[in-house]
């Protein structure tokens, strides 16, 4: 079985700083996303799974409609697998209700102050952790479900990071949680790819997208600074 742990906003420097050995695996590094003018989440995951830069097509839909993009399986590397399980991946089968609620709470956070703002933050983080637990349960179950490919997308580091990336006491446990997921996946996977769309950089207590992503593999593949679009060919090679 092959496994892809797709982690939104997993930052290369934090993985190393927090010594997340299961996320680092045997080989790891940064992905090159310099070809994208606006490295947005849906743009990058769309480009990852299809192996082509989809920025122009996705951005043309506008900020709200882009989240409704659904690439057909035959347009992605999923088509090469007999029984793939893909969980919550933007551009494929992402839960729009979760995203829309997160956007609403994020906007409300910046519109409020004092105790009310803290209450909104608590709800915002609470929703993020609840959704994470749901996808985690499905992912861990999928590792034992007879699939030849399991892809789990986890947005926790991005969602919480936008309001708290500069707070180590918040982010370090999240990276430990993600490291635990990688450990669980490594115990079942023949090949394991950990991949992020982009990383994150601190702006005070907040977080903003960085200009690179993260990748790791449980084997040596001779990668230096791969583009995110390069991974379609790599994953398709697993089926040969």
N, C-alpha and C positions, 0 to 999 in steps of 0.2 A: 504494500500500500504506500502511496505517495501522499504527502501532506504539505499544504501551504498555510502558514500562519501569517495572515495579512493584517498588519498592525498600523493603524492610522497614526501618523506623527511620531513614530518611534525614532528617537534622536540618537544618532551614532555615539555622540560624546557621553550621553547619559548611560547608555548600555555599558560602555567601558568604565565610566566613573563608578557606577553601582555594581560593577563586577558581575554582570548578568551572564554567567558562563553558558547557560543553556540557550540564551538568545544568540550569543556569539558563535556557538558551535565550533566546527573545525576551521572554517574560513568565513570571514566577514569583512565588510567594508561599506563604503558609501556608494549610492547610485547617483549617476549624473542625470539631473533633470534640467540642465541648462538650456535645452532646446525649447522649453516651454516659457512663454511670456508671462502667463498667469498659472502657476502650478496649483490648480484647484483639485480638490479631492476627486470629483467625478471624472475630470479630465485625466488624471494620472492613473486611476484604476482602470478606466476604459482603455487607455493606451497600453497598460500592463497586460490585460487579458487578450487584447486583439493583436498586440505586437506592432501597432501603428500609432503615430502621433494623432490623437483625435481632438486636439485642442480646438481647432477651428470649428469642427462640427458641433462639439458640445457647447462651447461658449456662444455660438450663434443662437442657441435656444433661450438664452437669458438666464439670470441668476436663479429663478425659481423653477423653470421648466427643465433645466438641465438635470435635476435630481430624478426626473422621470425617465431618463435614458435607460433603455433595456436592450443590450446587445443580444442577438440570437446566439444560441450555443454554437452553431456552425461558424460564427464569426470569431470565435474564441478558441483557445487551446482546450477547453473542456470537451469539445467534440471528439477528441482523440481518446477519450476514456470511456469505458463500458458502463460504469455505474458511479459517476461523480456525485459528491455532495458538496454544494456551494451554499454557504451560510451568510446571508445579509450583505453581500458585496455590492458597493455602489456601482451603478452602471449595469447591474445584472438582476439582482433581486433584493435590493436594499429596502428596508422598512421605512417608508416615507413618513408615516405618522410619528415615529420616534424622532426623525430629523426635524420635522416641522415643530414639534413640541420643544425640542432643544433650542431652535432658533427663537421661538417666542420667549422662552425663559431668559435666553442670553440678552435679547433686546430689553426685556423688563429689568434685568439686573442693572443696566446702565441708565435706566430711567428712574431708579429709586435710590434712596439713601438710608443710612443708619440701620436700624433694626430690620426694616422692611427689606433692604438690600441683602442682609445676611440671611433672611428667611428665603428669599428667592434663590440665593446661592445654595442653600441647603437642599431645596427642591431640585434645582438644576443638577447638582452632583448626585442626589438620590436617584433621579431618573436614569442618569448615566450608569450608575452601578447596577441598578435593577436590570437594565437592558443587557449589560455585560454578563450578568449571571445567567440570563436566559440563553444567550448565545454560547456561553461557556458550557452549559449543560448539554446543549445540542451538539457542540463540537466534541466534547469528551465521549458522548454516546456514539457519535459518528465514527470515532476511532475504532469502535468495536462492532460496526454495523455492516461489514462485508463490502465496503466501498473500495474502489481502486484509487480514488482520489478524494481527499477531504480538504476543503478550503474553508477556513474560518476567518471572518473579518471582525476585528475588534477595534472599536472607536474610542475606548475609554481614555487613552492617553491624550487624544486630541480634544475630546469634549471637555474633560476636566482641565486639561492643560491650558486651554484658552483663557481660563480665569485664574489658574493657579500654578502655571509652569515654573514661576520663580520661587515657589515655596517647596523646599526639599521635603518637609514633613508630609506634604501631600503627594508629591510625585514619586518619591522613593518607594513607598509601599505599592504604588501602581506598577512600577517597573518590576518589583519582586513578584507581583501577581502574574504579570506577563511572562516572566522568566519561568514561573511554575507551569504555565501553559505549554511553553516550549519544551520543558522537561517531560511532561506527560505525552506530548506529541512524539518526542524523540524515542520513547519507549515502544512505540507502535509503528513508526514510519521506516520504510526502506530508504526513502529519500525525503528530506525535510528542507523546505525553503522557508525562511523567515524574511518577509519583505515589507517595507513601508512605502507609502506614497511620497512622503516628505518627512523632514524632521521638524523640530521646533526650537525656537530661541526665546530666551526670557526678555521681556520688556517690563521691567519692574516686577510685579507679582504676576502679570499676565504672560501669555505666550503667543508668538506669531510663527507662521510657517518659515522654515529655513530653506535654503537653496539646494538641498541635497536630500536623499533618502537613505535608507539602511537596507542591507541585504546580508544574509548568512546562509550557509549550506552545511550539511553534515558530511560533506566530502569535498575534496579539492577539485575545483573546476577551472582553475587558471584565470579567474576573473580579476580584473584590475579596478577599473572604474566603469562598470557597465551602465548602459542606459536602461531605464525601466522597460523600454520596448524590447530589449534584448532577451528578456526572460521567457517570452513565448517560445522562442526557438529552443531554449534550454529545457523547458518543461516538456515540449513535444518530443525531445530526444529521450525522455524517460520511457517512452512507449516503444522504442525501437529495440 
